[in-house]
Amino acid sequence: MKTSRIFATALVALSFFMSSITFAQKTVMVGGAPMYPSKNIIENAVNSKDHTTLVAAVKAAGLVETLSGKGPFTVFAPTNAAFNKLPKGTVETLLKPENKEMLQTVLTYHVVAGKWSAEDIMAAVKKGGGSYEATTVQGGKLWFKMKGKDLWVIDEKGNKAKVTIADVNQSNGVIHVIDTVLMPK
């Protein structure tokens, strides 16, 4: 009897602990919409008014199923304003069916395998003496640096993107909103 009571108490304590971990991942507002940690990257992204171009690109590239998958993925998600900084006609050209492979290359360059919180990336930057290099799902390289309290991502062409909203947790990873589209070589 005493053993079963101890076991029951331990189970209750464990369930409270596990639920507190789930609730520790808070819902973040992005593009006027709540991003729920219980939903996957695609389920959340489609609701952000700031990411309609990115969502259209993901659909055109045929990556919806991939980014809805188990993951985990760390996605550096450019806003519509970031896409608007590209030379005129770039987005329209990339969205054409004949450029699907090129679009996939650009989009998967924004994804790193695993779930990397901003704190994880900043710790890697500190450990790396001020810079951290990561390999993207596309196979290219991204570099991370800190400028004051801001986290920056540098692409292979030298473009710099500031992380404007960090740690938007998803059921299959995490999104970090950025202000510039990253480009592979």
SEMIMI-814608 format. One line per 4 residues: number of its first residue (from 1); their letters; for each residue x, y, z of N, C-alpha, C. Coordinates in Angstrom, 1 decimal. Layout:
REM residues N
NUM	A	X Y Z X Y Z X Y Z ~ ... $
REM end
This chain:
REM residues 185
1	MKTS	0.8 -1.2 0.0 0.0 0.0 0.0 0.9 1.3 0.0 ~ 1.9 1.2 0.9 2.8 2.4 1.0 3.5 2.6 -0.3 ~ 4.0 1.5 -1.0 4.7 1.6 -2.2 3.8 2.2 -3.3 ~ 2.6 1.8 -3.4 1.7 2.3 -4.4 1.4 3.8 -4.2 $
5	RIFA	1.3 4.2 -3.0 1.0 5.6 -2.6 2.3 6.5 -3.1 ~ 3.5 6.0 -2.8 4.7 6.7 -3.2 4.7 6.7 -4.8 ~ 4.4 5.6 -5.4 4.4 5.6 -6.9 3.4 6.6 -7.4 ~ 2.2 6.6 -6.9 1.1 7.6 -7.3 1.6 9.0 -7.1 $
9	TALV	2.2 9.3 -6.0 2.7 10.7 -5.7 3.8 11.0 -6.7 ~ 4.6 10.1 -7.1 5.7 10.3 -8.0 5.1 10.6 -9.4 ~ 4.1 9.8 -9.8 3.4 10.0 -11.1 2.7 11.4 -11.2 ~ 2.1 11.8 -10.1 1.4 13.1 -10.1 2.5 14.2 -10.2 $
13	ALSF	3.6 14.1 -9.5 4.7 15.1 -9.5 5.3 15.1 -10.9 ~ 5.5 14.0 -11.6 6.0 13.9 -12.9 5.1 14.6 -13.9 ~ 3.8 14.3 -13.8 2.8 14.9 -14.7 2.8 16.4 -14.6 ~ 2.9 17.0 -13.3 2.9 18.4 -13.1 4.2 19.0 -13.8 $
17	FMSS	5.3 18.3 -13.6 6.6 18.7 -14.2 6.5 18.8 -15.7 ~ 6.0 17.7 -16.3 5.9 17.6 -17.8 4.9 18.7 -18.3 ~ 3.8 19.0 -17.6 2.9 20.0 -18.1 3.5 21.4 -17.9 ~ 4.4 21.6 -16.9 5.0 22.9 -16.8 6.0 23.1 -17.9 $
21	ITFA	6.6 22.1 -18.4 7.5 22.2 -19.6 6.7 22.7 -20.8 ~ 5.6 22.0 -21.0 4.7 22.4 -22.2 4.3 23.8 -22.0 ~ 3.8 24.3 -20.9 3.3 25.6 -20.7 4.5 26.6 -20.7 ~ 5.7 26.2 -20.5 6.8 27.1 -20.5 7.1 27.7 -21.9 $
25	QKTV	6.6 26.9 -22.9 6.7 27.4 -24.3 5.5 28.3 -24.5 ~ 5.7 29.6 -24.5 4.5 30.5 -24.5 4.1 30.7 -26.0 ~ 2.9 31.1 -26.1 2.3 31.6 -27.4 2.8 32.9 -27.7 ~ 3.4 33.1 -28.9 4.0 34.4 -29.3 3.1 35.0 -30.5 $
29	MVGG	2.9 36.3 -30.5 2.2 36.9 -31.6 3.2 37.3 -32.7 ~ 2.9 36.9 -33.9 3.7 37.2 -35.1 2.7 37.5 -36.2 ~ 2.9 38.7 -36.8 2.0 39.1 -37.9 0.6 39.2 -37.5 ~ 0.3 39.6 -36.2 -1.0 39.8 -35.7 -1.7 38.5 -35.4 $
33	APMY	-1.0 37.4 -35.4 -1.7 36.1 -35.1 -0.9 35.4 -34.0 ~ -1.6 34.6 -33.2 -0.9 33.8 -32.2 -0.2 32.6 -32.8 ~ 1.0 32.4 -32.4 1.7 31.2 -32.9 1.7 30.2 -31.7 ~ 1.0 29.1 -31.9 0.8 28.2 -30.8 1.9 27.1 -30.8 $
37	PSKN	2.6 26.9 -29.7 3.6 25.8 -29.6 3.1 24.4 -29.9 ~ 1.8 24.2 -29.8 1.2 22.9 -30.1 1.0 22.7 -31.6 ~ 1.1 23.7 -32.4 0.9 23.6 -33.9 2.3 23.5 -34.6 ~ 2.3 23.0 -35.8 3.6 22.9 -36.5 3.9 24.2 -37.3 $
41	IIEN	5.0 24.2 -37.9 5.5 25.4 -38.5 4.5 25.9 -39.6 ~ 4.0 25.1 -40.4 3.1 25.5 -41.4 1.7 25.9 -40.8 ~ 1.2 25.2 -39.9 -0.1 25.5 -39.3 0.0 26.9 -38.7 ~ 1.1 27.3 -38.1 1.2 28.7 -37.6 1.5 29.7 -38.6 $
45	AVNS	2.4 29.4 -39.5 2.9 30.4 -40.5 1.8 31.0 -41.4 ~ 0.8 30.1 -41.7 -0.3 30.5 -42.6 -1.1 31.6 -42.0 ~ -1.1 31.8 -40.7 -1.9 32.8 -40.0 -1.2 34.2 -39.8 ~ 0.1 34.2 -40.1 0.9 35.5 -39.9 0.7 36.4 -41.1 $
49	KDHT	0.2 37.6 -40.9 0.1 38.5 -42.0 1.4 39.0 -42.5 ~ 2.4 38.9 -41.7 3.8 39.3 -42.1 4.6 38.3 -42.9 ~ 4.0 37.1 -43.1 4.7 36.0 -43.8 3.9 35.4 -44.9 ~ 3.0 36.2 -45.6 2.2 35.7 -46.7 3.1 35.4 -47.9 $
53	TLVA	4.2 36.1 -48.1 5.1 35.8 -49.2 5.8 34.5 -49.0 ~ 6.3 34.4 -47.7 7.0 33.2 -47.4 6.1 31.9 -47.5 ~ 4.9 32.0 -47.1 3.9 30.9 -47.2 3.7 30.6 -48.6 ~ 3.5 31.6 -49.5 3.2 31.4 -50.9 4.5 30.7 -51.5 $
57	AVKA	5.7 31.1 -51.1 6.9 30.5 -51.6 7.0 29.0 -51.2 ~ 6.7 28.8 -49.9 6.8 27.4 -49.4 5.8 26.5 -50.2 ~ 4.6 27.0 -50.5 3.6 26.2 -51.2 4.1 26.0 -52.7 ~ 4.6 27.1 -53.3 5.1 27.0 -54.7 6.3 26.0 -54.8 $
61	AGLV	7.1 25.9 -53.7 8.3 25.1 -53.7 8.0 23.6 -53.4 ~ 6.7 23.4 -53.0 6.3 22.0 -52.6 6.9 21.6 -51.3 ~ 7.1 22.5 -50.4 7.7 22.2 -49.1 6.8 22.2 -47.9 ~ 5.5 22.3 -48.2 4.5 22.3 -47.1 4.6 21.0 -46.3 $
65	ETLS	4.6 19.8 -47.0 4.6 18.5 -46.3 5.9 18.4 -45.4 ~ 7.0 18.8 -46.0 8.3 18.7 -45.3 8.2 19.5 -44.0 ~ 7.8 20.8 -44.1 7.8 21.7 -42.9 6.7 21.4 -42.0 ~ 5.8 20.5 -42.4 4.7 20.0 -41.5 5.1 18.8 -40.8 $
69	GKGP	6.3 18.2 -41.2 6.7 16.9 -40.7 7.3 17.0 -39.3 ~ 7.8 15.9 -38.9 8.3 15.7 -37.5 9.4 16.7 -37.1 ~ 10.4 17.0 -38.0 11.5 17.8 -37.6 12.4 17.1 -36.7 ~ 13.0 17.9 -35.7 12.8 19.3 -35.5 13.5 20.2 -36.5 $
73	FTVF	13.0 21.4 -36.8 13.6 22.4 -37.7 13.8 23.7 -37.0 ~ 14.8 24.4 -37.3 14.9 25.8 -36.9 14.8 26.6 -38.2 ~ 13.8 27.4 -38.3 13.5 28.2 -39.5 13.8 29.7 -39.2 ~ 14.6 30.3 -40.1 14.8 31.7 -40.1 13.8 32.3 -41.1 $
77	APTN	12.7 32.9 -40.6 11.6 33.2 -41.5 11.6 34.7 -41.9 ~ 11.9 35.0 -43.1 11.9 36.4 -43.6 10.4 36.9 -43.7 ~ 10.3 38.1 -43.3 8.9 38.8 -43.4 8.7 39.2 -44.8 ~ 7.4 39.7 -45.1 7.1 40.2 -46.4 8.0 41.4 -46.7 $
81	AAFN	8.3 42.3 -45.7 9.2 43.4 -45.9 10.6 43.0 -46.3 ~ 11.0 41.8 -45.8 12.3 41.3 -46.2 12.3 40.9 -47.6 ~ 11.3 40.3 -48.1 11.1 39.9 -49.5 11.0 41.2 -50.4 ~ 10.4 42.2 -49.9 10.3 43.5 -50.6 11.6 44.2 -50.8 $
85	KLPK	12.6 43.8 -50.0 14.0 44.4 -50.2 14.7 43.8 -51.3 ~ 14.3 42.6 -51.8 15.0 42.0 -53.0 14.8 42.8 -54.2 ~ 15.7 42.7 -55.2 15.5 43.5 -56.5 14.1 43.2 -57.1 ~ 13.6 44.2 -57.7 12.3 44.1 -58.3 12.2 42.9 -59.3 $
89	GTVE	11.1 42.1 -59.1 10.9 41.0 -60.0 11.5 39.7 -59.4 ~ 12.3 39.7 -58.4 13.0 38.5 -57.9 11.9 37.5 -57.4 ~ 11.0 37.9 -56.5 10.0 37.0 -55.9 9.2 36.4 -57.0 ~ 8.7 37.3 -57.9 7.8 36.8 -59.0 8.6 35.7 -59.9 $
93	TLLK	9.8 35.9 -60.1 10.6 35.0 -60.9 10.8 33.7 -60.1 ~ 11.1 33.8 -58.8 11.3 32.6 -58.0 10.0 31.7 -57.9 ~ 8.8 32.4 -58.0 7.6 31.7 -57.8 7.1 31.0 -59.1 ~ 7.7 31.2 -60.2 7.4 30.6 -61.4 7.6 29.1 -61.3 $
97	PENK	6.7 28.2 -61.9 6.9 26.8 -61.8 8.3 26.3 -62.3 ~ 8.8 26.9 -63.4 10.0 26.5 -63.9 11.2 26.8 -63.0 ~ 11.0 27.6 -62.0 12.1 27.9 -61.0 11.9 27.3 -59.7 ~ 11.1 26.2 -59.6 10.8 25.5 -58.4 12.1 25.0 -57.7 $
101	EMLQ	13.0 24.5 -58.4 14.3 24.0 -57.8 15.1 25.1 -57.1 ~ 15.2 26.2 -57.8 15.9 27.4 -57.3 15.2 27.9 -56.1 ~ 13.9 28.0 -56.1 13.1 28.4 -54.9 13.3 27.5 -53.7 ~ 13.3 26.2 -54.0 13.6 25.2 -52.9 15.0 25.4 -52.3 $
105	TVLT	16.0 25.7 -53.2 17.3 26.0 -52.7 17.3 27.2 -51.8 ~ 16.7 28.3 -52.2 16.6 29.5 -51.3 15.9 29.2 -50.0 ~ 14.8 28.6 -50.1 14.0 28.3 -48.9 14.7 27.4 -47.9 ~ 15.2 26.3 -48.4 15.9 25.4 -47.5 17.2 25.9 -46.9 $
109	YHVV	17.7 27.0 -47.5 18.9 27.7 -47.0 18.5 28.4 -45.7 ~ 17.2 28.6 -45.5 16.7 29.3 -44.2 16.4 28.3 -43.1 ~ 16.7 27.1 -43.3 16.4 26.0 -42.3 17.7 25.3 -41.9 ~ 17.7 25.1 -40.5 18.8 24.4 -39.9 18.2 23.2 -39.2 $
113	AGKW	18.8 22.0 -39.3 18.2 20.8 -38.6 18.4 21.0 -37.1 ~ 17.4 20.5 -36.4 17.4 20.6 -34.9 16.6 21.8 -34.5 ~ 16.4 21.9 -33.2 15.7 23.0 -32.6 16.7 23.8 -31.8 ~ 17.0 25.0 -32.4 18.0 25.9 -31.8 17.3 27.2 -31.3 $
117	SAED	17.2 27.3 -30.0 16.7 28.5 -29.4 17.7 29.6 -29.6 ~ 17.2 30.9 -29.4 18.1 32.0 -29.5 19.2 31.9 -28.5 ~ 18.9 31.4 -27.3 19.8 31.2 -26.2 20.9 30.2 -26.6 ~ 20.5 29.1 -27.3 21.4 28.1 -27.8 22.4 28.7 -28.8 $
121	IMAA	21.9 29.5 -29.7 22.7 30.1 -30.7 23.7 31.1 -30.1 ~ 23.1 31.9 -29.2 24.0 32.9 -28.5 25.1 32.2 -27.7 ~ 24.8 31.1 -27.1 25.8 30.4 -26.3 26.9 29.8 -27.3 ~ 26.5 29.4 -28.5 27.4 28.9 -29.5 28.3 30.0 -30.0 $
125	VKKG	27.7 31.2 -30.2 28.4 32.4 -30.6 29.5 32.7 -29.6 ~ 29.1 32.8 -28.3 30.0 33.1 -27.2 31.2 32.0 -27.2 ~ 30.8 30.8 -27.3 31.8 29.7 -27.2 32.7 29.8 -28.4 ~ 32.2 30.2 -29.6 33.0 30.4 -30.8 33.8 31.7 -30.9 $
129	GGSY	33.9 32.4 -29.8 34.6 33.6 -29.8 34.0 34.8 -30.5 ~ 32.7 34.8 -30.7 32.0 35.9 -31.3 31.3 35.5 -32.6 ~ 31.5 34.3 -33.0 30.8 33.8 -34.3 30.5 32.3 -34.2 ~ 29.4 31.9 -34.8 29.1 30.5 -34.9 28.7 30.2 -36.3 $
133	EATT	29.2 29.1 -36.9 28.8 28.7 -38.2 27.9 27.4 -38.2 ~ 26.8 27.5 -38.9 25.9 26.4 -39.0 25.7 26.0 -40.5 ~ 25.4 24.7 -40.7 25.1 24.2 -42.0 23.6 24.1 -42.1 ~ 23.1 24.6 -43.2 21.7 24.6 -43.5 21.2 23.3 -44.1 $
137	VQGG	19.9 23.1 -44.1 19.4 21.9 -44.7 19.7 21.8 -46.2 ~ 19.9 23.0 -46.8 20.2 23.1 -48.2 21.7 22.7 -48.5 ~ 22.5 22.7 -47.4 23.9 22.4 -47.5 24.9 23.6 -47.4 ~ 24.3 24.8 -47.4 25.2 25.9 -47.4 25.5 26.3 -45.9 $
141	KLWF	26.2 27.4 -45.7 26.6 27.9 -44.4 25.9 29.2 -44.0 ~ 25.6 29.3 -42.8 25.2 30.6 -42.2 26.1 30.9 -41.0 ~ 26.3 32.1 -40.7 27.1 32.6 -39.6 26.2 33.4 -38.7 ~ 26.4 33.2 -37.4 25.7 34.0 -36.4 26.6 34.8 -35.6 $
145	KMKG	26.2 36.0 -35.3 27.0 37.0 -34.5 26.0 37.8 -33.6 ~ 26.6 38.3 -32.6 25.8 39.2 -31.7 26.3 40.7 -31.9 ~ 25.4 41.6 -31.9 25.7 43.0 -31.9 24.9 43.6 -30.8 ~ 25.6 43.9 -29.7 24.8 44.3 -28.5 24.0 43.1 -28.0 $
149	KDLW	22.7 43.3 -27.9 21.8 42.2 -27.5 21.1 41.5 -28.7 ~ 21.4 42.0 -29.9 20.8 41.5 -31.1 21.5 40.4 -31.7 ~ 20.8 39.4 -32.2 21.3 38.2 -32.8 21.2 38.5 -34.3 ~ 22.3 38.3 -35.0 22.4 38.5 -36.5 22.8 37.2 -37.2 $
153	VIDE	22.2 37.0 -38.4 22.5 35.9 -39.3 23.2 36.5 -40.5 ~ 24.3 35.9 -40.9 25.0 36.3 -42.1 25.0 35.2 -43.1 ~ 24.6 35.5 -44.4 24.6 34.4 -45.4 25.9 34.4 -46.2 ~ 26.0 33.5 -47.1 27.2 33.2 -47.9 27.5 34.4 -48.8 $
157	KGNK	26.6 35.3 -49.1 26.9 36.5 -49.9 27.2 37.7 -49.1 ~ 27.2 37.5 -47.8 27.5 38.7 -46.9 26.3 39.5 -46.4 ~ 25.1 39.1 -46.8 23.9 39.8 -46.4 23.7 39.5 -44.9 ~ 23.2 40.5 -44.2 23.0 40.4 -42.7 21.5 40.5 -42.4 $
161	AKVT	21.0 39.5 -41.6 19.6 39.6 -41.2 19.5 39.6 -39.7 ~ 18.7 40.6 -39.2 18.5 40.7 -37.8 17.4 39.8 -37.3 ~ 17.6 39.1 -36.2 16.4 38.3 -35.7 15.6 39.3 -34.9 ~ 14.4 39.5 -35.5 13.5 40.5 -34.9 12.5 39.9 -33.9 $
165	IADV	12.2 38.6 -34.0 11.3 37.9 -33.1 12.0 36.5 -32.9 ~ 12.5 36.2 -31.7 13.2 35.0 -31.5 12.2 34.0 -30.8 ~ 12.6 32.7 -30.9 12.0 31.7 -30.1 10.4 31.6 -30.3 ~ 10.0 31.5 -31.5 8.6 31.2 -31.8 8.5 29.7 -31.9 $
169	NQSN	8.2 29.1 -30.7 8.2 27.6 -30.6 7.0 27.0 -31.4 ~ 7.4 25.8 -32.0 6.4 25.1 -32.8 6.5 23.6 -32.3 ~ 5.5 22.8 -32.7 5.5 21.4 -32.3 6.6 20.7 -32.9 ~ 7.1 21.2 -34.1 8.2 20.5 -34.8 9.5 21.4 -35.0 $
173	GVIH	9.6 22.3 -34.0 10.8 23.1 -34.1 10.6 24.5 -33.6 ~ 11.3 25.4 -34.1 11.3 26.8 -33.7 11.5 27.7 -34.9 ~ 10.8 28.9 -34.9 11.0 29.9 -35.9 11.6 31.1 -35.2 ~ 12.6 31.7 -36.0 13.1 33.0 -35.6 12.8 33.9 -36.8 $
177	VIDT	12.1 35.0 -36.6 11.7 35.9 -37.6 12.9 36.8 -37.9 ~ 13.2 37.0 -39.2 14.3 37.8 -39.7 13.8 38.9 -40.6 ~ 14.7 40.0 -40.8 14.3 41.1 -41.6 14.9 41.2 -42.9 ~ 15.6 40.1 -43.3 16.3 40.1 -44.6 16.2 38.6 -45.2 $
181	VLMP	16.1 38.5 -46.5 16.1 37.2 -47.1 17.6 36.7 -47.2 ~ 17.8 35.5 -46.8 19.2 35.0 -46.8 19.4 34.3 -48.2 ~ 20.6 34.5 -48.8 20.8 33.9 -50.1 22.1 33.0 -50.1 ~ 22.0 31.8 -50.6 23.1 31.0 -50.8 24.0 31.4 -51.9 $
185	K	25.2 30.9 -52.0 26.2 31.2 -53.1 25.5 30.9 -54.4 $
REM end
